[in-house]
Protein backbone atom coordinates (compact mmCIF):
# COMPACT_ATOMS: atom_id res chain seq x y z
CA UNK A 1 0.00 0.00 0.00
CA UNK A 2 1.44 3.36 -0.97
CA UNK A 3 0.51 6.65 0.56
CA UNK A 4 -0.73 9.47 -1.68
CA UNK A 5 1.73 12.07 -2.89
CA UNK A 6 1.22 14.94 -0.43
CA UNK A 7 2.04 17.78 -2.85
CA UNK A 8 -0.15 16.76 -5.79
CA UNK A 9 -2.29 19.55 -7.24
CA UNK A 10 -0.52 22.17 -5.13
CA UNK A 11 -1.69 20.73 -1.82
CA UNK A 12 0.38 21.15 1.37
CA UNK A 13 2.47 23.87 -0.27
CA UNK A 14 2.90 27.55 0.58
CA UNK A 15 4.49 30.08 -1.74
CA UNK A 16 6.57 32.84 -0.23
CA UNK A 17 6.75 36.19 -1.95
CA UNK A 18 10.27 37.34 -1.18
CA UNK A 19 12.34 40.34 -2.08
CA UNK A 20 16.08 40.36 -2.51
CA UNK A 21 17.55 43.61 -1.29
CA UNK A 22 20.76 45.01 -2.75
CA UNK A 23 22.87 43.50 0.03
CA UNK A 24 21.67 39.96 -0.85
CA UNK A 25 19.28 39.95 2.09
CA UNK A 26 16.20 37.72 1.62
CA UNK A 27 13.05 39.28 3.09
CA UNK A 28 9.71 37.49 3.15
CA UNK A 29 6.92 39.87 2.16
CA UNK A 30 3.90 37.56 2.24
CA UNK A 31 2.81 33.94 2.14
CA UNK A 32 0.60 33.05 -0.80
CA UNK A 33 -1.81 30.15 -0.67
CA UNK A 34 -3.07 27.78 -3.34
CA UNK A 35 -5.92 30.10 -4.35
CA UNK A 36 -3.49 33.00 -4.80
CA UNK A 37 -1.26 30.89 -7.04
CA UNK A 38 -4.25 29.77 -9.10
CA UNK A 39 -4.95 33.47 -9.77
CA UNK A 40 -1.46 34.33 -11.00
CA UNK A 41 0.28 31.18 -12.25
CA UNK A 42 -0.93 31.71 -15.82
CA UNK A 43 1.23 34.85 -16.04
CA UNK A 44 4.46 32.90 -15.45
CA UNK A 45 6.44 30.79 -17.92
CA UNK A 46 6.22 27.57 -15.88
CA UNK A 47 6.84 24.90 -18.50
CA UNK A 48 5.57 21.65 -16.99
CA UNK A 49 5.74 23.01 -13.41
CA UNK A 50 1.98 23.56 -13.04
CA UNK A 51 2.12 24.43 -9.33
CA UNK A 52 5.24 26.63 -9.38
CA UNK A 53 7.36 24.40 -7.14
CA UNK A 54 10.53 26.13 -8.33
CA UNK A 55 11.67 29.73 -7.78
CA UNK A 56 10.06 32.27 -10.10
CA UNK A 57 11.15 35.89 -10.49
CA UNK A 58 8.14 38.20 -10.62
CA UNK A 59 8.23 40.37 -13.76
CA UNK A 60 7.79 44.09 -13.04
CA UNK A 61 4.65 44.19 -15.20
CA UNK A 62 3.06 41.56 -12.92
CA UNK A 63 3.81 43.35 -9.64
CA UNK A 64 0.44 45.20 -9.51
CA UNK A 65 -1.41 41.88 -9.80
CA UNK A 66 0.78 40.33 -7.09
CA UNK A 67 0.36 43.43 -4.91
CA UNK A 68 -3.41 42.79 -4.90
CA UNK A 69 -2.70 39.51 -3.06
CA UNK A 70 -0.50 41.11 -0.39
CA UNK A 71 -1.94 42.73 2.75
CA UNK A 72 -1.25 46.43 2.40
CA UNK A 73 -0.72 45.89 -1.32
CA UNK A 74 2.34 48.07 -1.83
CA UNK A 75 5.43 46.70 -3.53
CA UNK A 76 8.51 48.71 -4.47
CA UNK A 77 8.92 48.50 -8.25
CA UNK A 78 12.68 49.02 -7.89
CA UNK A 79 13.21 45.76 -5.98
CA UNK A 80 13.45 42.19 -7.30
CA UNK A 81 10.70 39.86 -6.10
CA UNK A 82 10.46 36.08 -6.40
CA UNK A 83 7.90 33.44 -5.57
CA UNK A 84 9.41 30.41 -3.82
CA UNK A 85 7.57 27.19 -2.87
CA UNK A 86 7.96 25.31 0.39
CA UNK A 87 6.18 22.35 1.89
CA UNK A 88 3.54 22.83 4.55
CA UNK A 89 2.23 19.55 5.90
CA UNK A 90 -0.51 19.58 8.56
CA UNK A 91 1.77 17.77 11.00
CA UNK A 92 4.57 20.28 10.26
CA UNK A 93 6.84 17.33 9.58
CA UNK A 94 8.98 16.97 6.50
CA UNK A 95 7.73 14.42 3.99
CA UNK A 96 10.21 11.88 2.72
CA UNK A 97 9.44 8.90 0.51
CA UNK A 98 9.57 5.37 1.83
CA UNK A 99 12.85 3.54 1.04
CA UNK A 100 12.94 2.96 -2.69
CA UNK A 101 9.91 5.18 -3.32
CA UNK A 102 10.50 8.08 -5.68
CA UNK A 103 8.27 11.14 -5.55
CA UNK A 104 6.31 11.72 -8.76
CA UNK A 105 7.50 15.31 -8.96
CA UNK A 106 9.55 18.03 -7.37
CA UNK A 107 9.44 18.03 -3.57
CA UNK A 108 9.51 21.67 -2.39
CA UNK A 109 12.26 22.55 0.05
CA UNK A 110 11.18 22.85 3.67
C-alpha positions in Angstrom: 0.0 0.0 0.0 1.4 3.4 -1.0 0.5 6.7 0.6 -0.7 9.5 -1.7 1.7 12.1 -2.9 1.2 14.9 -0.4 2.0 17.8 -2.8 -0.1 16.8 -5.8 -2.3 19.5 -7.2 -0.5 22.2 -5.1 -1.7 20.7 -1.8 0.4 21.1 1.4 2.5 23.9 -0.3 2.9 27.6 0.6 4.5 30.1 -1.7 6.6 32.8 -0.2 6.7 36.2 -1.9 10.3 37.3 -1.2 12.3 40.3 -2.1 16.1 40.4 -2.5 17.6 43.6 -1.3 20.8 45.0 -2.7 22.9 43.5 0.0 21.7 40.0 -0.8 19.3 39.9 2.1 16.2 37.7 1.6 13.1 39.3 3.1 9.7 37.5 3.1 6.9 39.9 2.2 3.9 37.6 2.2 2.8 33.9 2.1 0.6 33.1 -0.8 -1.8 30.1 -0.7 -3.1 27.8 -3.3 -5.9 30.1 -4.4 -3.5 33.0 -4.8 -1.3 30.9 -7.0 -4.3 29.8 -9.1 -5.0 33.5 -9.8 -1.5 34.3 -11.0 0.3 31.2 -12.2 -0.9 31.7 -15.8 1.2 34.8 -16.0 4.5 32.9 -15.5 6.4 30.8 -17.9 6.2 27.6 -15.9 6.8 24.9 -18.5 5.6 21.7 -17.0 5.7 23.0 -13.4 2.0 23.6 -13.0 2.1 24.4 -9.3 5.2 26.6 -9.4 7.4 24.4 -7.1 10.5 26.1 -8.3 11.7 29.7 -7.8 10.1 32.3 -10.1 11.2 35.9 -10.5 8.1 38.2 -10.6 8.2 40.4 -13.8 7.8 44.1 -13.0 4.7 44.2 -15.2 3.1 41.6 -12.9 3.8 43.4 -9.6 0.4 45.2 -9.5 -1.4 41.9 -9.8 0.8 40.3 -7.1 0.4 43.4 -4.9 -3.4 42.8 -4.9 -2.7 39.5 -3.1 -0.5 41.1 -0.4 -1.9 42.7 2.7 -1.3 46.4 2.4 -0.7 45.9 -1.3 2.3 48.1 -1.8 5.4 46.7 -3.5 8.5 48.7 -4.5 8.9 48.5 -8.2 12.7 49.0 -7.9 13.2 45.8 -6.0 13.4 42.2 -7.3 10.7 39.9 -6.1 10.5 36.1 -6.4 7.9 33.4 -5.6 9.4 30.4 -3.8 7.6 27.2 -2.9 8.0 25.3 0.4 6.2 22.3 1.9 3.5 22.8 4.5 2.2 19.5 5.9 -0.5 19.6 8.6 1.8 17.8 11.0 4.6 20.3 10.3 6.8 17.3 9.6 9.0 17.0 6.5 7.7 14.4 4.0 10.2 11.9 2.7 9.4 8.9 0.5 9.6 5.4 1.8 12.8 3.5 1.0 12.9 3.0 -2.7 9.9 5.2 -3.3 10.5 8.1 -5.7 8.3 11.1 -5.5 6.3 11.7 -8.8 7.5 15.3 -9.0 9.6 18.0 -7.4 9.4 18.0 -3.6 9.5 21.7 -2.4 12.3 22.5 0.0 11.2 22.9 3.7 
